[in-house]
């Protein structure tokens, strides 16, 4: 045992530290007892649902309603059992073991993801309060070893409790005639999901130092909300843009593996109530036809987003004041995001002209808006960072030879401390590029191409307005600029359309006002598809010109604010350290 711990310590000292702090005999004993007792209670509860065989000599058969009855009845009711005076009730043990197996699957998913997220964020918050997290930041260990040590060591007792349930889980699965390969693929998906969610928990815990007491509850609450959302989407078609989101969790891959629906489907819907994933495509690849391709897609998606989370953790862990990702990384991140979510759209309807793309465009607009809002907050530097950038620009301007290598354009595109307006413009252009390409290359009607081009133009202008407003807010002298940013985003997204609706301003009568709301896609679709009159088209052009004017004025104001703030900071420095006259 000592040699094994020495091997772990040589490979990952952080993992050894976590194991020594948690694998106490008392903790291990409690974990073992809780796991075994929970399995026993679950088995007893499942057994209590079996039909009881109580003799009734007064009737030749006595009807009993139970889901585990195997013998057919004259009424063709699958839950109605026929009990004879002498023979016992025929029980469908395969269904019994399958239900027990699925119950263990659900419990393990919620236990690992929710409790594991809570434990990891709680551990980081505790180390932040004690000050030991700064020692980790200064340690020579790489970020990869620190992350892997936390991921493997902090939930070690949780892993132990779940591993103790594996024998019963395997026994129930094999008794239900579930192939062993499918069970192992499920374990692989759950392990991949744990790595993804735990990595996100590490990034959240290391990025936010305030409200450390609330973070564990917030993180676990987000995971619960995500799992409940994916659970509610069980009966919906996989032919949706949110399929990538559903496959981030292990629930839908679990249902695909253990409800294959072979021979039990009617119009694509299985008797179990779950949608048949066999015909699902990503772009033109029929990923759902094979369990290996679908599980491979899930693993690749987990690997992709886990990679970006780890990149953010590596930047943020050593320097908590820097942004989670750089501007160059954000361009690649948005491109990866677009490749994944656009592939989940129904491209036959986009490019083959077999239907109007309104519903898909609206969904993509909402998802892209959420992603871009997160990037705006992430990439926009603070007031002090912007002032440092202005001073650095002035110092480099005084040395022309070095200044030529660092032009303003490249600084705005790649610089860490420069304003995020140009970077957000590039990210918005990347996000809207599938829409523009689809409108130009797709086999669509003229009004559909016009609609898509208008949607893309309004999306770009509105997002640029929001990005500039957020940067202006971060330039303010406030103690909590992040709260102002969140409040402003909520107000811009929700209050304007709600106010217009409360005032009774119909979207067809006040088109120009509704076009300034967050998601004007329905109004654009209505005007282009149904009306196409010159007056309302001119109104749309006027609204677009107004938004571009607002973007220009806001950027001029940002430039003015930077200049004034830099001059005031320089005057304060000169006033504090006056130069001595020389004779």
Backbone torsions as a table, in degrees:
resi	resn	phi	psi	omega
1	UNK	NA	-41.7	179.9
2	UNK	-65.6	-41.2	178.5
3	UNK	-63.5	-37.7	179.1
4	UNK	-64.2	-42.0	177.8
5	UNK	-65.8	-35.1	176.9
6	UNK	-64.7	-38.7	177.9
7	UNK	-63.8	-43.4	178.0
8	UNK	-62.6	-42.1	-179.9
9	UNK	-64.5	-36.4	177.0
10	UNK	-69.1	-35.3	-178.9
11	UNK	-77.9	-44.1	-176.5
12	UNK	-151.1	95.9	179.2
13	UNK	-60.1	-31.3	179.7
14	UNK	-66.2	-39.1	177.1
15	UNK	-64.4	-41.6	177.9
16	UNK	-62.0	-39.6	178.1
17	UNK	-62.2	-42.5	-180.0
18	UNK	-68.3	-40.7	-178.4
19	UNK	-66.6	-41.7	179.7
20	UNK	-65.1	-31.1	179.9
21	UNK	-79.1	-16.1	-173.5
22	UNK	-118.6	-30.8	-177.0
23	UNK	-84.1	58.7	172.2
24	UNK	-83.1	148.5	-178.9
25	UNK	-55.5	-39.1	-179.4
26	UNK	-65.6	-44.5	179.8
27	UNK	-64.5	-41.3	179.5
28	UNK	-64.7	-41.7	-179.7
29	UNK	-64.0	-42.6	178.7
30	UNK	-63.9	-41.9	-179.8
31	UNK	-63.0	-44.1	179.5
32	UNK	-62.5	-44.8	-179.3
33	UNK	-64.3	-43.0	-179.7
34	UNK	-64.0	-42.1	-179.5
35	UNK	-65.0	-48.2	-178.9
36	UNK	-66.5	-40.6	178.7
37	UNK	-65.1	-39.9	177.8
38	UNK	-63.4	-40.6	177.2
39	UNK	-64.3	-40.6	179.0
40	UNK	-63.7	-44.9	179.6
41	UNK	-64.3	-39.0	178.6
42	UNK	-65.3	-40.9	179.1
43	UNK	-66.1	-42.2	178.7
44	UNK	-65.3	-39.0	178.5
45	UNK	-65.2	-42.4	178.5
46	UNK	-65.5	-38.5	179.1
47	UNK	-66.5	-31.1	179.6
48	UNK	-67.3	-16.2	178.8
49	UNK	-84.7	-6.7	178.7
50	UNK	-70.1	150.6	178.2
51	UNK	-69.1	135.7	179.6
52	UNK	-87.0	139.1	-177.2
53	UNK	-100.6	84.8	178.7
54	UNK	-103.0	120.7	-176.9
55	UNK	-64.6	141.9	178.1
56	UNK	-135.0	92.2	-174.3
57	UNK	-73.3	-10.6	-176.4
58	UNK	-76.7	-22.3	-177.2
59	UNK	-126.6	148.7	177.6
60	UNK	-67.5	-38.9	172.8
61	UNK	-141.4	146.7	-177.7
62	UNK	-122.8	118.0	-175.6
63	UNK	-70.3	135.7	175.6
64	UNK	-132.1	130.4	178.2
65	UNK	-96.7	117.7	179.6
66	UNK	-159.7	142.0	-176.4
67	UNK	-73.7	-14.2	-176.3
68	UNK	-97.3	5.5	178.7
69	UNK	-75.4	135.5	-174.6
70	UNK	-104.1	-20.6	-174.2
71	UNK	-82.8	132.1	179.6
72	UNK	-68.6	155.4	-178.1
73	UNK	-121.1	160.4	178.8
74	UNK	-62.5	-24.6	-178.5
75	UNK	-87.5	-2.5	-179.3
76	UNK	60.0	27.4	175.8
77	UNK	-88.5	114.5	-175.8
78	UNK	-65.8	-20.3	179.8
79	UNK	-95.4	1.7	-178.0
80	UNK	-100.4	122.7	-178.9
81	UNK	-104.5	149.3	172.6
82	UNK	-105.7	122.9	179.8
83	UNK	-111.2	124.9	179.7
84	UNK	-94.6	161.8	-176.4
85	UNK	-63.5	-31.8	-173.9
86	UNK	-107.9	-48.0	-174.9
87	UNK	-73.6	144.1	176.6
88	UNK	-73.7	167.3	179.0
89	UNK	-71.8	134.6	176.5
90	UNK	-79.3	117.1	-176.7
91	UNK	-104.4	134.3	175.7
92	UNK	-84.0	90.1	-176.0
93	UNK	-68.6	-25.2	177.7
94	UNK	-63.7	-42.5	177.2
95	UNK	-65.3	-40.1	179.8
96	UNK	-60.3	-50.1	-178.3
97	UNK	-68.2	-31.9	177.9
98	UNK	-65.9	-42.3	178.4
99	UNK	-65.4	-40.3	176.8
100	UNK	-64.4	-41.0	178.2
101	UNK	-61.1	-46.1	-179.4
102	UNK	-67.8	-34.9	176.7
103	UNK	-62.0	-42.0	176.9
104	UNK	-65.3	-35.2	177.4
105	UNK	-62.9	-49.2	-179.4
106	UNK	-61.3	-44.6	-178.3
107	UNK	-64.1	-42.6	-178.9
108	UNK	-65.7	-38.4	179.8
109	UNK	-62.8	-52.3	-177.8
110	UNK	-67.5	-36.3	-179.4
111	UNK	-66.3	-49.2	-176.9
112	UNK	-66.3	-47.2	-173.5
113	UNK	-75.5	-45.6	-175.8
114	UNK	-74.6	-54.8	-178.1
115	UNK	-67.5	-36.9	178.4
116	UNK	-63.3	-42.8	176.0
117	UNK	-60.8	-43.7	179.4
118	UNK	-61.4	-44.0	-177.6
119	UNK	-65.4	-41.8	-177.1
120	UNK	-67.4	-45.6	179.8
121	UNK	-67.3	-37.9	177.0
122	UNK	-62.0	-40.4	179.5
123	UNK	-64.1	-43.8	178.2
124	UNK	-65.7	-39.4	178.3
125	UNK	-65.0	-39.1	178.6
126	UNK	-65.4	-42.3	179.1
127	UNK	-68.3	-32.1	176.7
128	UNK	-66.2	-42.0	179.6
129	UNK	-67.1	-38.5	-178.8
130	UNK	-78.8	-15.6	-178.6
131	UNK	87.3	0.2	-179.4
132	UNK	-74.9	-17.3	179.0
133	UNK	-67.6	-30.4	177.0
134	UNK	-67.6	-33.0	175.7
135	UNK	-64.8	-37.5	176.8
136	UNK	-65.4	-37.9	179.3
137	UNK	-64.9	-33.2	-178.6
138	UNK	-89.4	-6.3	-177.7
139	UNK	-73.1	154.6	179.4
140	UNK	-75.6	-3.9	179.7
141	UNK	-65.4	144.2	177.6
142	UNK	-73.5	159.0	178.5
143	UNK	-62.2	-32.1	179.7
144	UNK	-64.3	-42.3	179.7
145	UNK	-70.7	-35.8	177.5
146	UNK	-65.6	-43.9	179.6
147	UNK	-64.9	-47.1	-179.3
148	UNK	-64.9	-35.6	176.5
149	UNK	-64.2	-40.6	177.2
150	UNK	-67.8	-44.3	-177.0
151	UNK	-64.2	-38.0	-177.9
152	UNK	-87.4	-30.0	-171.9
153	UNK	-93.4	-40.2	-175.1
154	UNK	-63.1	-46.9	-180.0
155	UNK	-91.5	28.7	-173.1
156	UNK	-61.3	-37.9	178.0
157	UNK	-68.6	-32.9	175.7
158	UNK	-66.8	-41.6	175.9
159	UNK	-60.2	-42.1	-179.2
160	UNK	-61.8	-43.7	-179.9
161	UNK	-63.0	-39.3	-179.5
162	UNK	-73.8	-38.7	179.4
163	UNK	-63.0	-35.8	178.0
164	UNK	-65.1	-21.8	178.4
165	UNK	-89.2	-5.1	-178.1
166	UNK	-64.1	-43.3	178.4
167	UNK	-56.8	-46.3	177.8
168	UNK	-64.5	-37.5	179.6
169	UNK	-64.5	-45.2	178.4
170	UNK	-65.1	-42.4	179.4
171	UNK	-60.9	-44.2	179.5
172	UNK	-65.7	-40.4	-179.8
173	UNK	-66.3	-44.5	178.7
174	UNK	-68.1	-35.1	176.4
175	UNK	-67.6	-28.4	176.0
176	UNK	-84.7	7.0	178.2
177	UNK	62.6	35.1	173.3
178	UNK	-88.2	128.8	-179.5
179	UNK	-58.4	140.7	-178.7
180	UNK	-62.8	-31.9	179.8
181	UNK	-63.5	-40.3	178.2
182	UNK	-64.3	-37.3	179.0
183	UNK	-65.2	-43.0	179.2
184	UNK	-66.9	-35.6	175.3
185	UNK	-64.6	-36.3	176.0
186	UNK	-64.1	-42.9	176.9
187	UNK	-60.2	-37.7	179.3
188	UNK	-65.8	-41.1	178.6
189	UNK	-65.5	-41.7	179.5
190	UNK	-64.6	-42.8	178.3
191	UNK	-62.6	-42.0	177.7
192	UNK	-64.3	-39.8	177.8
193	UNK	-64.4	-39.5	178.7
194	UNK	-62.8	-43.3	178.8
195	UNK	-61.3	-42.1	-179.2
196	UNK	-65.5	-51.5	-176.9
197	UNK	-69.3	-37.9	178.9
198	UNK	-68.0	-35.3	175.6
199	UNK	-64.0	-41.9	175.4
200	UNK	-61.8	-37.3	177.4
201	UNK	-64.9	-39.9	176.9
202	UNK	-63.3	-42.4	179.2
203	UNK	-64.8	-42.5	178.9
204	UNK	-64.5	-44.1	-178.4
205	UNK	-68.0	-31.8	-179.4
206	UNK	-87.1	-13.9	-176.7
207	UNK	-92.6	-28.8	-175.5
208	UNK	-116.1	114.7	179.5
209	UNK	-94.4	-24.9	178.5
210	UNK	-78.7	156.9	178.1
211	UNK	54.1	45.7	-178.4
212	UNK	-63.5	-26.9	178.7
213	UNK	-71.7	-24.2	-177.2
214	UNK	-92.2	-24.1	-173.5
215	UNK	-58.6	-45.7	179.6
216	UNK	-58.1	-41.5	179.0
217	UNK	-68.9	-36.9	178.4
218	UNK	-65.7	-45.9	-179.4
219	UNK	-63.6	-47.3	178.6
220	UNK	-66.5	-33.2	176.4
221	UNK	-64.9	-38.9	177.2
222	UNK	-63.1	-41.0	179.4
223	UNK	-65.4	-42.5	177.8
224	UNK	-61.5	-44.7	179.6
225	UNK	-61.9	-39.8	178.8
226	UNK	-65.1	-45.2	-179.8
227	UNK	-64.5	-39.6	178.4
228	UNK	-67.7	-35.8	177.4
229	UNK	-63.9	-47.3	179.0
230	UNK	-65.8	-32.3	176.7
231	UNK	-66.3	-39.3	179.6
232	UNK	-69.2	-20.2	-179.5
233	UNK	-90.6	11.7	-176.1
234	UNK	-60.8	-45.1	-174.2
235	UNK	-82.4	-3.3	-179.2
236	UNK	-85.9	164.0	-177.3
237	UNK	-72.7	142.4	173.3
238	UNK	-72.5	-5.4	-179.5
239	UNK	-83.4	58.6	-176.8
240	UNK	-137.5	162.9	178.3
241	UNK	-71.3	-22.2	-178.6
242	UNK	-85.6	9.5	179.4
243	UNK	-61.4	-38.1	178.4
244	UNK	-60.1	-35.7	178.9
245	UNK	-71.2	-39.4	179.2
246	UNK	-65.4	-34.0	-179.2
247	UNK	-83.9	-0.7	172.1
248	UNK	-72.7	-28.3	177.6
249	UNK	-97.0	166.7	-177.3
250	UNK	-87.7	-1.0	-173.3
251	UNK	-69.1	-51.6	-177.5
252	UNK	-68.8	-40.3	171.5
253	UNK	-60.0	-35.8	177.0
254	UNK	-61.8	-45.9	179.8
255	UNK	-66.6	-34.4	177.6
256	UNK	-65.4	-40.7	-176.1
257	UNK	-74.4	-37.4	-171.7
258	UNK	-106.3	-2.6	169.4
259	UNK	-127.7	68.5	-175.5
260	UNK	-65.8	-17.3	173.6
261	UNK	63.5	26.1	179.9
262	UNK	-79.7	117.5	-179.8
263	UNK	81.1	6.7	-178.0
264	UNK	-127.8	23.1	-174.4
265	UNK	-108.8	147.7	174.5
266	UNK	-137.2	109.7	-177.9
267	UNK	61.2	35.2	175.5
268	UNK	88.2	-10.2	-178.6
269	UNK	-107.3	129.9	-175.8
270	UNK	-82.9	165.9	178.0
271	UNK	-66.0	-24.6	179.4
272	UNK	-75.2	-10.8	179.1
273	UNK	95.5	0.5	-178.8
274	UNK	-100.2	144.3	-176.3
275	UNK	-72.0	144.0	178.2
276	UNK	-76.7	119.0	-177.4
277	UNK	-88.6	1.4	-170.2
278	UNK	-61.2	-35.9	-175.4
279	UNK	-91.2	6.5	-177.0
280	UNK	-72.1	138.9	-179.2
281	UNK	-124.0	148.7	168.6
282	UNK	-116.8	112.7	-163.0
283	UNK	56.7	-120.3	179.3
284	UNK	-108.8	10.0	179.3
285	UNK	-89.3	125.5	-179.9
286	UNK	-81.5	80.3	-175.7
287	UNK	-67.1	-34.2	-174.5
288	UNK	-77.0	-5.8	-177.5
289	UNK	-72.5	-23.9	-178.1
290	UNK	-128.9	140.1	178.6
291	UNK	-68.0	-27.4	178.7
292	UNK	-70.4	-40.4	179.7
293	UNK	-69.0	-40.0	-179.6
294	UNK	-69.7	-44.1	176.9
295	UNK	-64.5	-37.7	176.2
296	UNK	-62.4	-38.9	176.4
297	UNK	-63.1	-42.3	178.9
298	UNK	-62.0	-44.7	-178.7
299	UNK	-66.9	-40.1	178.3
300	UNK	-65.3	-39.2	178.9
301	UNK	-67.2	-42.4	175.3
302	UNK	-60.4	-43.2	179.6
303	UNK	-63.3	-39.5	-180.0
304	UNK	-63.4	-51.5	-176.7
305	UNK	-73.3	-30.7	175.3
306	UNK	-65.8	-37.6	176.8
307	UNK	-59.3	-45.3	-179.7
308	UNK	-68.6	-34.7	176.4
309	UNK	-64.2	-42.3	179.5
310	UNK	-66.7	-34.6	175.5
311	UNK	-62.5	-41.9	176.6
312	UNK	-65.4	-39.4	179.0
313	UNK	-65.2	-40.7	179.7
314	UNK	-61.9	-38.4	178.9
315	UNK	-73.3	-41.8	-171.0
316	UNK	-82.5	-28.6	-173.3
317	UNK	-67.4	-46.0	-178.5
318	UNK	-75.3	-33.1	-177.9
319	UNK	-132.2	93.2	-177.2
320	UNK	-64.3	-14.1	-178.1
321	UNK	-88.4	-10.5	-179.3
322	UNK	-84.3	167.8	177.6
323	UNK	-74.5	157.5	-176.8
324	UNK	-64.9	-40.5	176.4
325	UNK	-131.2	156.1	176.8
326	UNK	-83.2	171.5	179.9
327	UNK	-66.3	-40.5	177.6
328	UNK	-62.8	-40.0	177.2
329	UNK	-66.2	-33.0	-179.1
330	UNK	-64.6	-34.6	178.9
331	UNK	-64.2	-44.0	178.1
332	UNK	-67.4	-37.2	179.6
333	UNK	-63.1	-46.0	179.4
334	UNK	-64.5	-39.2	178.5
335	UNK	-62.8	-43.6	176.6
336	UNK	-62.2	-42.1	179.9
337	UNK	-60.9	-44.1	-179.3
338	UNK	-66.7	-39.4	179.1
339	UNK	-61.0	-40.6	-177.7
340	UNK	-71.4	-51.1	-171.9
341	UNK	-75.3	-33.0	178.6
342	UNK	-69.5	-33.0	177.3
343	UNK	-64.3	-23.7	178.3
344	UNK	-84.4	-3.8	177.4
345	UNK	-80.7	164.0	179.7
346	UNK	-86.0	93.9	-172.8
347	UNK	-75.4	-19.0	174.6
348	UNK	-60.8	-36.3	-178.8
349	UNK	-76.4	-24.9	-179.5
350	UNK	-79.3	-49.9	-166.0
351	UNK	-108.4	-10.8	179.2
352	UNK	-106.2	1.3	174.8
353	UNK	68.7	24.8	-177.8
354	UNK	-90.4	5.5	179.8
355	UNK	174.9	162.3	-179.1
356	UNK	-80.5	141.1	-171.7
357	UNK	-93.2	19.8	-171.9
358	UNK	-56.8	-52.4	-174.4
359	UNK	-61.4	-39.6	-179.5
360	UNK	-69.8	-39.0	179.4
361	UNK	-65.3	-42.7	-179.8
362	UNK	-61.3	-43.5	-179.4
363	UNK	-64.9	-43.7	178.0
364	UNK	-63.0	-37.0	179.2
365	UNK	-64.0	-42.0	179.8
366	UNK	-65.9	-47.1	-178.5
367	UNK	-63.5	-44.2	178.9
368	UNK	-65.3	-35.9	178.8
369	UNK	-63.6	-43.5	178.5
370	UNK	-61.9	-45.3	179.3
371	UNK	-61.9	-42.1	-179.0
372	UNK	-70.6	-34.9	175.4
373	UNK	-61.8	-41.4	177.5
374	UNK	-63.1	-41.7	178.6
375	UNK	-66.5	-36.1	177.6
376	UNK	-59.2	-46.2	-180.0
377	UNK	-68.5	-35.5	-176.1
378	UNK	-73.7	-42.6	-173.2
379	UNK	-87.5	-24.4	-175.5
380	UNK	-70.2	119.9	-179.3
381	UNK	-75.6	163.3	180.0
382	UNK	-79.0	176.7	-178.1
383	UNK	-62.3	-47.1	-177.5
384	UNK	-65.5	-37.4	178.0
385	UNK	-63.4	-41.1	178.0
386	UNK	-65.3	-39.3	178.1
387	UNK	-64.8	-40.1	176.3
388	UNK	-62.0	-37.5	179.1
389	UNK	-66.1	-41.0	179.5
390	UNK	-63.7	-43.7	178.6
391	UNK	-63.9	-38.9	178.6
392	UNK	-64.6	-38.7	177.1
393	UNK	-62.3	-40.4	-179.6
394	UNK	-67.1	-39.6	179.7
395	UNK	-66.5	-40.4	179.0
396	UNK	-70.5	-29.0	178.1
397	UNK	-66.7	-26.1	178.5
398	UNK	-76.7	-9.7	176.4
399	UNK	-121.6	87.7	-171.8
400	UNK	-58.4	-34.3	-177.3
401	UNK	-65.0	-44.6	178.2
402	UNK	-76.1	-25.2	-176.0
403	UNK	-73.0	-27.4	-179.8
404	UNK	-64.8	-26.4	-179.0
405	UNK	-80.5	-9.8	-177.3
406	UNK	-130.3	72.8	-178.8
407	UNK	-70.0	165.0	-178.5
408	UNK	-65.1	-39.8	-177.2
409	UNK	-63.7	-48.2	179.5
410	UNK	-65.2	-33.0	177.8
411	UNK	-66.8	-40.0	178.9
412	UNK	-70.5	-28.4	-179.0
413	UNK	-82.8	-41.1	-172.2
414	UNK	-115.2	-17.7	-173.1
415	UNK	-64.4	142.4	-178.1
416	UNK	-75.3	-32.0	-173.0
417	UNK	-105.2	-3.6	-178.3
418	UNK	-77.6	162.0	177.4
419	UNK	-58.0	151.6	-173.1
420	UNK	-92.6	12.1	-174.1
421	UNK	-66.0	-49.1	-179.2
422	UNK	-65.8	-41.1	178.2
423	UNK	-62.2	-40.6	178.0
424	UNK	-67.8	-34.9	176.6
425	UNK	-61.8	-40.5	177.8
426	UNK	-66.1	-43.7	179.3
427	UNK	-63.7	-40.0	178.1
428	UNK	-65.2	-39.6	178.0
429	UNK	-63.6	-39.6	177.1
430	UNK	-64.6	-40.1	-178.3
431	UNK	-67.2	-34.1	-176.0
432	UNK	-92.2	-6.9	-177.2
433	UNK	-61.2	-39.1	176.2
434	UNK	-59.9	-35.6	178.8
435	UNK	-65.6	-44.0	-179.2
436	UNK	-68.3	-43.4	179.3
437	UNK	-62.9	-40.5	178.9
438	UNK	-64.0	-35.0	-179.5
439	UNK	-75.0	-31.3	-177.4
440	UNK	-85.7	-35.9	-175.9
441	UNK	-100.8	-18.3	-176.6
442	UNK	-71.6	153.1	177.5
443	UNK	-86.6	80.1	-175.3
444	UNK	-122.4	164.7	175.4
445	UNK	-71.9	164.5	-177.3
446	UNK	-63.3	-40.4	-178.8
447	UNK	-68.7	-30.2	178.4
448	UNK	-69.9	-40.2	176.3
449	UNK	-64.1	-41.4	177.0
450	UNK	-61.7	-41.9	179.3
451	UNK	-61.8	-45.5	-178.9
452	UNK	-64.6	-40.9	179.1
453	UNK	-65.1	-40.4	176.0
454	UNK	-64.4	-42.3	179.1
455	UNK	-60.7	-44.3	178.7
456	UNK	-63.5	-41.6	-179.2
457	UNK	-65.6	-45.6	179.7
458	UNK	-67.8	-35.8	178.4
459	UNK	-63.0	-45.3	179.9
460	UNK	-63.2	-46.9	-176.8
461	UNK	-65.6	-42.3	-179.7
462	UNK	-66.1	-42.9	179.6
463	UNK	-65.1	-35.0	177.1
464	UNK	-68.1	-36.7	175.0
465	UNK	-60.8	-47.2	-178.9
466	UNK	-65.1	-40.6	-179.8
467	UNK	-63.2	-41.7	179.6
468	UNK	-68.8	-39.6	178.0
469	UNK	-62.2	-42.5	179.2
470	UNK	-63.2	-41.3	178.0
471	UNK	-65.5	-36.6	176.5
472	UNK	-65.6	-39.0	178.6
473	UNK	-64.1	-41.3	179.2
474	UNK	-68.2	-16.0	175.1
475	UNK	-81.3	-11.2	-178.3
476	UNK	-72.8	153.1	175.5
477	UNK	-87.0	82.7	179.8
478	UNK	-128.3	154.2	-179.0
479	UNK	-75.3	-34.8	-179.1
480	UNK	-127.8	76.9	-178.9
481	UNK	-65.5	-27.3	-179.4
482	UNK	-63.3	-36.8	178.0
483	UNK	-66.4	-38.5	177.0
484	UNK	-64.3	-38.7	179.3
485	UNK	-64.7	-46.6	-179.9
486	UNK	-62.8	-44.1	179.1
487	UNK	-63.1	-39.2	179.1
488	UNK	-66.7	-41.9	178.9
489	UNK	-61.8	-45.2	179.3
490	UNK	-62.2	-41.9	-179.3
491	UNK	-65.1	-44.1	-178.6
492	UNK	-67.3	-37.6	-175.7
493	UNK	-78.0	-40.7	-170.3
494	UNK	-104.6	-40.5	-170.2
495	UNK	-69.4	-40.4	-176.8
496	UNK	-62.1	-52.9	178.2
497	UNK	-64.9	-34.9	178.0
498	UNK	-65.3	-41.8	179.3
499	UNK	-63.6	-43.8	178.6
500	UNK	-63.2	-38.0	179.3
501	UNK	-69.2	-39.9	179.8
502	UNK	-65.5	-38.3	179.7
503	UNK	-75.1	-2.5	177.7
504	UNK	74.9	23.3	179.5
505	UNK	-85.4	101.8	-177.7
506	UNK	-67.4	144.3	-173.9
507	UNK	-68.5	-20.8	177.7
508	UNK	-85.8	-20.9	178.8
509	UNK	-91.8	-28.9	-179.5
510	UNK	-122.9	61.0	-174.7
511	UNK	-61.1	-43.1	-173.4
512	UNK	-65.2	-32.8	176.9
513	UNK	-72.4	-42.7	-179.2
514	UNK	-69.1	-25.8	177.3
515	UNK	-70.4	-14.4	175.4
516	UNK	-90.0	-1.3	176.7
517	UNK	-76.6	173.6	-171.0
518	UNK	-67.4	-42.9	-175.7
519	UNK	-123.2	84.0	-178.4
520	UNK	-85.7	16.5	-171.8
521	UNK	-64.4	-37.6	-179.2
522	UNK	-66.2	-38.3	179.0
523	UNK	-67.0	-43.0	178.4
524	UNK	-62.1	-43.1	179.6
525	UNK	-62.1	-41.0	-178.6
526	UNK	-66.3	-45.5	-177.2
527	UNK	-66.0	-44.9	-175.8
528	UNK	-73.6	-41.4	-171.9
529	UNK	-81.3	-36.9	-172.6
530	UNK	-105.7	-35.6	-171.9
531	UNK	-96.3	-66.5	-179.6
532	UNK	57.2	30.7	177.5
533	UNK	-90.7	155.7	-172.8
534	UNK	-64.3	-38.2	-175.7
535	UNK	-65.0	-46.7	-178.2
536	UNK	-73.0	-30.8	174.2
537	UNK	-65.8	-40.4	176.0
538	UNK	-63.6	-35.1	176.7
539	UNK	-63.1	-40.2	177.8
540	UNK	-65.3	-42.0	176.7
541	UNK	-63.1	-38.5	179.2
542	UNK	-65.4	-41.9	178.1
543	UNK	-64.4	-40.6	178.5
544	UNK	-64.6	-42.9	177.0
545	UNK	-63.0	-38.4	177.7
546	UNK	-63.7	-40.2	178.6
547	UNK	-66.7	-41.3	177.1
548	UNK	-64.5	-35.4	175.8
549	UNK	-64.8	-41.3	178.2
550	UNK	-62.9	-41.4	177.7
551	UNK	-60.0	-43.8	179.6
552	UNK	-63.0	-46.4	-179.4
553	UNK	-64.7	-39.8	179.0
554	UNK	-64.9	-39.1	178.4
555	UNK	-69.7	-35.1	173.8
556	UNK	-64.4	-38.9	177.1
557	UNK	-66.0	-39.3	177.1
558	UNK	-62.9	-42.8	177.7
559	UNK	-62.0	-41.6	179.2
560	UNK	-65.0	-41.7	179.2
561	UNK	-63.1	-41.7	178.1
562	UNK	-62.3	-42.2	-179.5
563	UNK	-65.2	-45.9	-179.6
564	UNK	-65.7	-42.7	-179.5
565	UNK	-64.9	-38.5	178.9
566	UNK	-66.8	-42.3	179.3
567	UNK	-65.5	-40.9	179.3
568	UNK	-66.8	-37.2	177.7
569	UNK	-66.9	-39.1	178.2
570	UNK	-65.4	-40.8	177.9
571	UNK	-64.2	-37.5	179.0
572	UNK	-65.7	-38.4	178.8
573	UNK	-67.3	-43.1	179.3
574	UNK	-65.9	-33.9	178.9
575	UNK	-70.4	-33.7	-179.1
576	UNK	-78.6	-37.1	-179.9
577	UNK	-122.5	77.3	-179.2
578	UNK	-68.8	146.8	179.1
579	UNK	-78.5	147.4	180.0
580	UNK	-88.5	137.4	178.8
581	UNK	-70.3	143.5	179.0
582	UNK	-111.6	134.9	179.8
583	UNK	-107.1	NA	NA
